[in-house]
Amino acid sequence: MSSALDKITTHFRNKLGGELKSITVPEWELTIYFKETITLKEQSKLIELATGGKTTEALVETLITKARNQDGTRMFQASDKVVFMNEVDPQVLIRVVGEINNYDVESASGDIEKN
């Protein structure tokens, strides 16, 4: 592997192994933890669903892919998708996924405003 590629992959491994962020979901009485980033393979699945007109499925897959327990293990499994699609308040789901996806953008904005 080239030195440039080593630097690139080291950067990504550091992001993947970084500190978990969290949000609280009062309606679900849960704290959901998540990583700052996901792999390109995981991201491509979400993009494929969204661009294929399957926005709701993309939201559910986003939560299943990103949500973690405090110890970093997955909070949900692929088999939970059916329950999310049929038995979960869509407004809460949309808000939760939005908060997870926008967490770093809002954090960065706050840091810029402080400076």
C-alpha positions in Angstrom: 0.0 0.0 0.0 1.3 3.4 -0.8 2.1 6.0 1.8 -0.8 8.2 0.7 -3.2 5.3 0.9 -1.9 4.4 4.3 -2.7 7.9 5.5 -6.2 7.8 4.0 -7.1 4.5 5.5 -5.6 5.4 8.9 -7.7 8.5 8.9 -10.9 6.5 8.2 -10.0 3.8 10.8 -9.6 6.5 13.4 -13.1 7.9 12.5 -14.6 4.4 12.7 -13.0 3.7 16.0 -13.7 7.1 17.5 -15.9 8.1 20.3 -19.6 7.2 20.0 -22.0 10.2 19.8 -25.5 9.9 21.3 -29.0 11.3 21.2 -31.9 10.8 23.6 -35.3 9.7 22.3 -37.8 10.5 25.0 -40.7 8.8 23.2 -38.8 5.5 23.1 -37.2 6.0 26.5 -33.8 5.3 24.8 -30.4 6.7 24.3 -29.1 5.8 20.9 -25.4 5.8 20.3 -23.8 6.0 16.9 -20.5 6.4 15.1 -19.3 9.5 13.3 -19.2 7.7 10.0 -20.0 4.4 8.3 -18.3 2.5 5.5 -18.8 3.4 1.8 -20.4 0.0 1.3 -23.0 0.7 4.0 -23.5 4.2 2.7 -24.0 3.0 -0.9 -26.9 0.7 0.2 -28.6 3.7 1.8 -28.0 5.9 -1.3 -29.3 3.2 -3.5 -32.6 2.9 -1.6 -33.0 6.7 -1.4 -32.4 7.3 -5.1 -34.5 4.3 -6.0 -37.6 6.0 -4.5 -37.5 3.9 -1.3 -37.1 6.8 1.1 -38.9 5.1 4.0 -36.8 2.0 3.6 -33.6 4.2 3.5 -34.6 5.8 6.8 -35.2 2.5 8.5 -31.9 1.1 7.1 -30.1 4.2 8.3 -31.3 3.6 11.8 -30.5 -0.1 11.7 -27.0 0.6 10.3 -26.1 3.4 12.6 -27.8 2.8 16.0 -25.6 1.3 18.6 -25.8 0.4 22.3 -23.4 2.1 24.7 -20.9 -0.7 24.3 -20.8 -0.1 20.5 -22.8 -3.2 19.5 -25.6 -2.9 17.0 -28.9 -1.9 18.7 -31.0 -3.3 15.9 -30.8 -6.2 13.4 -31.8 -6.4 9.8 -34.7 -8.6 10.8 -36.1 -5.6 12.8 -36.8 -3.8 9.5 -40.4 -5.2 9.2 -41.3 -3.9 12.7 -39.9 -0.5 11.9 -41.8 -0.4 8.6 -45.1 -1.3 10.2 -45.2 -0.6 13.9 -43.2 2.5 14.6 -44.3 6.1 14.7 -42.9 7.5 11.4 -42.6 11.0 12.7 -40.3 9.9 15.5 -38.3 7.7 13.2 -37.8 10.6 10.8 -36.7 12.9 13.5 -34.3 10.4 15.1 -32.6 9.6 11.8 -32.4 13.3 11.0 -30.8 14.0 14.4 -28.2 11.3 13.8 -27.4 12.4 10.3 -27.2 16.1 11.2 -25.4 15.6 14.5 -21.9 16.4 13.3 -23.1 19.3 11.1 -24.7 20.9 14.1 -21.7 20.3 16.3 -19.4 21.8 13.8 -21.7 24.9 13.4 -21.7 25.4 17.2 -17.9 25.2 17.2 -17.6 27.8 14.4 -20.0 30.1 16.2 -18.0 29.9 19.4 -14.8 31.1 17.6 
